[in-house]
C-alpha cells in the first residue's frame, strides 16, 4: 500500500537516464506492506491496463484504506477516520463492495459442495457472475449477485435449464420460489461468515471489526 508524499516530479537523474526508464513522471511515496487478502475487492476491480491512475470514489474504501495504513505502517497518520460511516452500516453487506459480495457468495456455495468453474468468472459473462458444478449431485448452476437496492425477480430465471442461485444483499426478491431458482437469504451468508471468520480472507474480519469500532 502506498501513500503519496510529494508533488509531481520529472525523474531525470543520471541513474534514470542510464537505465532508460520508460516513465519519468513520478510521485514519491511511502510504502506499507499489507497481506494480499486485505486488499479491497473494489481496488482489485479498478486495476485497468490502459490507465495509469484509476480513482476509487466510494467513501468506505477510503476510510478502509486509512484504517489499514494506520495499522500496518505503525504510524497513526490518520486520526480522522470517519467511523460514523461504519456506524450507519445496517450489516456487513453495506461495508462490502460488489466484488467482495460475489466472493463471499462464491465461498458460501463452495462450502455447500458447489465448485466454481474459474474461467466462467469473466466480466463479460452475460447475466451471471459464474458457473458452478456439484460433484455429488452432478448438477450445474449459475449465480447472480446484486447489491444495494437492485431487486431480483425470481420469475426471470425460470427459463434456464440449470439451477439458478440468486443473492440480493438486502433480500430484495420478487416472485415465488420455483424448482430451479434458489434465493439465498442474507442471514444465511451472515451466519456462514460469522462461523468462518477464522479462515475467511482477512478483509472480511477487518470490516466486521471496523463496524464494531463504529458502534462502540
C-alpha positions, 0 to 999 in steps of 0.5 A: 500500500502506498501513500503519496508524499510529494508533488509531481516530479520529472525523474531525470537523474543520471541513474534514470537516464542510464537505465532508460526508464520508460516513465519519468513522471513520478510521485514519491511515496511511502510504502506499507506492506499489507497481506494480499487478502486485505486488499479491497475487492473494489481496488482489485476491480479498478486495476485497468491496463490502459490507465495509469491512475484509476480513482476509487470514489466510494467513501468506505474504501477510503476510510478502509484504506486509512484504517489499514495504513494506520495499522500496518505502517505503525504510524497513526497518520490518520486520526480522522477516520470517519467511523460514523460511516461504519456506524450507519452500516445496517450489516456487513453487506453495506461495508462490502463492495460488489466484488467482495459480495460475489466472493463471499457468495462464491465461498458460501456455495463452495462450502455447500459442495458447489465448485466454481468453474474459474474461467466462467468468472469473466466480466463479460459473462452475460447475466451471471457472475459464474458457473458452478458444478456439484460433484455429488449431485452432478448438477450445474448452476449459475449465480447472480449477485446484486447489491444495494437496492437492485431487486431480483425477480425470481420469475426471470430465471425460470427459463434456464435449464440449470439451477439458478442461485440468486443473492440480493444483499438486502433480500430484495426478491420478487416472485415465488420460489420455483424448482430451479431458482434458489434465493439465498437469504442474507442471514444465511451468508451472515451466519456462514461468515460469522462461523468462518471468520477464522479462515475467511480472507482477512478483509472480511474480519477487518470490516466486521471489526471496523463496524464494531469500532463504529458502534462502540 
